[in-house]
Amino acid sequence: MLRKRKLIEGRKPHLYVSKRIAKATNKEVEYTLRKGFDDAECREWIIKALKDHTVLSRQQINELLWSKLPIDYTEEQKLRKVGNLLTKMRKNKEIQTDENRLWHLSEQNENLSEFK
């Protein structure tokens, strides 16, 4: 009933007030912390960091994204979320790993960034 009225969002047991309610109650920051950033925003963070630093380890990517994921996620859920995002980006040929298991932009993505 609350979901149909758009008063709550999320999945059990991690329910939180909707954006509309958060705005009405001046809880926008709490809403954003509970919801976290979406995949597109996390993808942009990874690409920007790789443009700045050329290569990153998985641990460094975890550190970069940790605070951007929902605060209600467990450590395991956060690891899985980051892993799924990296896999998706690798399959889309945006990033790749080298023989040392370090992440860097794919050649295709590096060439596109030169024109920006």
C-alpha positions in Angstrom: 0.0 0.0 0.0 2.8 2.5 0.9 4.7 1.6 -2.3 1.6 2.0 -4.5 1.2 5.5 -3.0 4.9 6.1 -3.7 5.7 6.8 -0.1 8.5 4.2 0.2 11.2 2.7 -2.0 13.7 -0.1 -1.8 13.5 -3.8 -1.1 12.8 -5.6 2.1 14.3 -5.3 4.6 16.0 -2.1 3.3 13.0 0.2 2.8 13.3 4.0 2.9 11.1 7.0 2.3 10.5 8.0 -1.3 12.2 11.0 -2.8 9.0 13.0 -2.6 8.7 12.3 1.2 12.4 13.0 1.7 12.1 16.4 0.1 8.9 17.2 2.1 10.7 16.2 5.4 14.0 17.8 4.5 15.8 14.4 4.5 17.3 14.5 1.0 20.8 13.6 2.2 19.6 10.5 4.1 17.5 9.5 1.0 20.6 9.7 -1.2 22.7 7.7 1.3 20.1 5.0 1.5 19.5 4.8 -2.3 23.2 5.2 -3.3 24.3 6.2 -6.8 23.2 4.4 -9.9 25.4 2.3 -12.2 25.9 5.2 -14.7 27.2 7.5 -12.0 29.6 4.8 -10.6 30.7 4.0 -14.1 31.6 7.7 -14.6 33.6 7.7 -11.4 35.6 4.7 -12.6 36.3 6.2 -16.0 37.3 9.5 -14.5 39.7 7.8 -12.0 41.2 5.7 -14.8 41.7 8.8 -17.0 43.4 10.5 -14.0 45.6 7.6 -12.9 45.8 5.3 -15.9 45.6 2.1 -13.9 43.7 1.0 -10.7 43.6 -2.1 -8.6 40.3 -3.7 -7.6 41.0 -2.5 -4.0 41.4 1.0 -5.2 38.1 0.8 -7.3 36.4 -0.6 -4.2 37.6 2.3 -2.1 36.5 4.8 -4.8 33.0 3.5 -5.0 32.4 2.3 -1.4 30.8 5.5 -0.2 28.7 5.8 -3.3 26.9 2.5 -2.7 23.8 2.3 -0.5 24.6 2.5 3.2 22.3 -0.5 3.9 24.4 -2.8 1.7 26.5 -5.4 3.5 30.2 -5.7 2.6 29.4 -8.7 0.5 26.7 -6.9 -1.4 29.0 -4.0 -2.1 31.7 -6.3 -3.4 29.2 -8.0 -5.6 27.8 -4.7 -6.9 31.3 -3.4 -7.8 32.2 -6.8 -9.4 29.1 -6.8 -11.5 29.7 -3.2 -12.6 33.3 -4.0 -13.6 32.2 -7.1 -15.5 29.5 -5.1 -17.3 32.1 -2.4 -18.3 34.6 -5.0 -19.4 32.0 -6.8 -21.6 31.1 -3.4 -23.1 34.8 -2.9 -23.9 35.1 0.2 -21.8 37.8 -1.1 -19.4 40.1 -4.1 -19.3 42.5 -5.8 -17.0 46.2 -6.5 -17.7 48.3 -9.5 -16.8 48.8 -8.0 -13.2 45.0 -7.8 -12.7 45.1 -4.0 -12.8 42.2 -2.2 -14.5 42.7 0.4 -17.2 40.7 2.0 -20.0 40.3 -0.1 -23.1 42.2 1.1 -26.2 38.8 2.0 -27.8 37.9 4.2 -24.8 41.4 5.8 -24.6 41.1 6.9 -28.2 37.7 8.4 -27.6 38.9 10.4 -24.6 41.7 12.1 -26.6 39.0 14.0 -28.5 37.3 15.4 -25.4 
